[in-house]
Amino acid sequence: MKDKIKTIIWDLDNTLYKFSEFHINEWHTGVSKYMSSQGVELPLNEMIDLCEKGWQEHRDSNHYFVKHYGVDANKAHVEMFQHIDHNMVIPCMETPQLMKEMRNHNHVILTLATSEWAHRVLDHTGLKEFFHPDFIFGAEDYNFEDKAHSPRGILMALDKIGGNANEVMFVEDTLPNLTMAKQHTDVNTVYLHHDRPINDNDMGDVDLSIKDTPELLKWFKEIPAK
């Protein structure tokens, strides 16, 4: 498979860098501060709990604020990042050097966050040089449609970059996102499991399963994993 790949479409959060408990707490705190600025009158700890509940049940920290407090979903999706500090992201020290050896591939971002957040994170993690600004796609570029429930994002990305889908690798840490992409395209799918348990029954739409981004890049370069 690796020999035919010309383009890699990367998810961003928890893919090009790994979530930590600190990161998740800071994210929920930032979202809570945004909700407070929108008139949600709850103690901070209760808002953080609602963020966590939304994340666990819907993979969306904003979910219950939109549902119960009249917060505009798309507006919140964009503006909440003003309250989230990209410095909370812990860069992977291996990734930039490994990416330097992958310059013969095109690199694309397809994130459910915003493109503005992606630019900040890529700069912070030392990866910005590998991504052309025209190929950094945020949720605002594909109508805020969740990649797990709509193929709009992957279809938009493939259309923008051109070429054949079977020469593209789509890298994600979220299985439903890969399943949706595979059902609508013949893109090559890669699941980053971060040592999470894997149920083989859920892997039917996955072409390759790898622990994390450095391991995937080493797989391309045929560097043995430790």
C-alpha positions in Angstrom: 0.0 0.0 0.0 2.7 2.5 1.0 4.3 2.6 -2.5 1.2 4.0 -4.2 0.4 6.7 -1.6 1.0 10.3 -2.8 -1.1 12.3 -0.3 -1.7 11.9 3.4 -4.9 13.5 4.9 -4.3 14.0 8.6 -6.8 14.5 11.3 -5.3 17.0 13.8 -6.3 16.7 17.5 -5.2 13.4 19.1 -3.6 12.4 15.8 -0.7 14.6 15.0 -0.3 15.0 18.7 -1.7 13.0 21.5 -4.4 14.1 24.0 -3.3 14.1 27.7 -5.6 14.5 30.7 -4.1 18.0 31.1 -5.1 18.8 27.6 -8.6 17.7 28.0 -9.1 19.6 31.2 -7.7 22.8 29.6 -10.0 22.3 26.6 -13.1 22.0 28.8 -12.0 25.0 30.8 -11.7 27.1 27.7 -15.0 26.0 26.4 -16.6 26.8 29.8 -15.1 30.3 29.7 -16.6 30.8 26.2 -20.0 29.6 27.4 -19.8 32.0 30.3 -19.1 34.8 27.9 -22.3 33.8 26.1 -24.5 34.3 29.2 -24.5 30.7 30.5 -24.8 31.2 34.3 -23.5 28.1 35.9 -20.6 27.5 38.3 -17.3 26.7 36.4 -17.2 23.1 37.8 -20.7 22.4 36.5 -19.9 23.7 33.1 -16.7 21.6 32.9 -18.8 18.6 33.9 -21.2 19.4 31.0 -18.3 19.6 28.7 -17.0 16.2 29.8 -20.5 14.7 29.5 -20.9 16.1 25.9 -17.4 14.8 25.0 -18.0 11.3 26.4 -21.5 10.9 24.9 -21.3 12.9 21.6 -17.6 13.8 21.1 -18.7 17.4 21.4 -17.9 19.5 24.5 -20.5 22.1 23.3 -23.4 19.6 22.9 -25.4 20.3 26.1 -24.9 24.0 25.9 -26.3 24.0 22.4 -29.2 21.7 23.4 -30.2 23.3 26.7 -28.9 26.9 26.8 -29.6 28.1 23.2 -26.0 28.5 22.2 -25.5 28.7 18.5 -23.6 25.6 17.5 -21.6 26.9 14.5 -20.8 30.2 16.2 -19.6 28.4 19.3 -17.6 26.0 17.2 -15.6 28.9 15.8 -15.4 31.3 18.7 -14.6 28.9 21.5 -11.1 28.6 20.2 -10.5 32.2 21.2 -10.6 30.9 24.8 -8.4 27.8 24.2 -4.6 28.2 24.5 -2.7 26.1 21.9 0.3 26.1 24.3 -1.6 23.3 26.2 -0.8 21.0 23.3 2.3 18.8 24.0 4.3 18.4 20.8 5.8 15.1 19.9 9.5 15.7 19.5 9.9 12.8 16.9 7.3 13.9 14.4 9.0 17.0 12.8 12.2 15.1 11.9 10.3 12.2 10.6 8.1 14.5 8.5 11.2 16.0 6.9 11.8 12.6 5.4 8.2 12.6 3.9 8.5 15.7 1.7 7.8 13.7 -1.4 4.2 13.3 -0.1 1.5 15.9 0.0 0.2 16.6 3.5 -3.4 17.8 4.2 -5.3 18.6 7.4 -8.9 17.7 7.7 -10.0 18.6 11.2 -13.4 19.1 12.9 -11.7 22.0 14.7 -11.3 25.2 12.8 -8.5 26.0 10.3 -7.4 28.9 12.5 -6.8 26.4 15.4 -5.0 24.0 13.0 -2.6 26.8 12.0 -1.8 27.6 15.6 -1.3 24.0 16.6 0.9 23.2 13.5 3.1 26.2 14.3 3.3 25.3 18.0 4.2 21.7 17.2 6.9 22.5 14.6 4.8 21.0 11.7 3.6 24.1 9.9 6.3 23.9 7.2 4.9 20.6 5.9 1.4 21.8 5.2 0.4 24.2 2.4 -2.1 26.8 3.8 -4.5 26.0 1.0 -4.7 22.4 2.2 -5.6 23.0 5.9 -9.3 22.4 6.1 -11.4 23.1 9.2 -15.0 22.3 10.0 -16.0 25.7 8.6 -14.8 24.5 5.2 -17.3 21.6 5.1 -20.4 23.0 6.8 -19.5 21.8 10.3 -20.6 18.3 9.4 -19.2 15.7 11.8 -16.9 13.3 9.9 -18.5 10.3 11.7 -21.9 11.1 10.3 -21.2 12.8 7.0 -18.8 12.2 4.1 -18.8 15.9 3.2 -15.4 16.6 4.7 -13.5 13.8 3.1 -15.2 14.3 -0.3 -14.4 18.1 -0.1 -10.7 17.3 0.7 -10.4 14.8 -2.1 -12.0 17.3 -4.6 -9.6 20.1 -3.5 -6.4 18.1 -3.8 -7.3 16.2 -7.0 -5.9 12.9 -7.9 -7.2 9.4 -7.2 -8.6 8.5 -3.8 -6.7 5.2 -3.9 -3.5 7.2 -3.8 -4.6 8.9 -0.6 -4.1 7.8 3.0 -6.6 9.1 5.6 -5.2 9.1 9.1 -7.6 9.3 12.1 -7.8 8.4 15.8 -11.6 7.9 15.5 -13.0 4.8 13.9 -16.4 6.1 12.9 -14.7 8.8 10.9 -12.8 6.2 8.9 -15.9 4.0 8.4 -17.8 7.0 6.9 -14.9 7.8 4.6 -14.5 4.2 3.5 -18.2 3.8 2.8 -18.1 6.7 0.3 -14.6 6.6 -1.2 -11.8 4.1 -1.9 -9.3 6.1 0.3 -6.8 4.1 2.3 -7.7 4.3 6.0 -5.3 4.3 9.0 -6.4 4.1 12.6 -4.2 5.4 15.3 -5.2 3.5 18.4 -2.8 5.1 21.1 -2.7 1.7 22.9 -6.5 1.7 23.3 -8.1 -1.8 23.2 -9.2 -2.8 19.7 -12.3 -4.8 18.8 -11.6 -6.7 15.6 -15.3 -6.5 14.7 -14.9 -2.7 14.4 -11.9 -2.8 12.1 -13.6 -3.8 8.8 -13.0 -0.4 7.2 -9.5 0.0 8.4 -6.6 -0.8 6.1 -3.8 -0.2 8.6 -3.7 0.1 12.4 -0.8 1.9 14.1 -0.1 3.1 17.6 0.6 6.8 16.8 1.9 9.2 14.2 5.7 8.5 14.7 5.0 4.8 14.2 3.1 5.4 11.0 6.0 7.6 9.7 8.5 5.0 10.6 6.3 2.4 8.8 6.7 4.5 5.6 10.4 4.7 6.1 10.7 1.1 7.1 12.2 2.0 10.4 11.6 -0.8 13.0 9.2 0.2 15.8 10.7 -0.1 19.3 
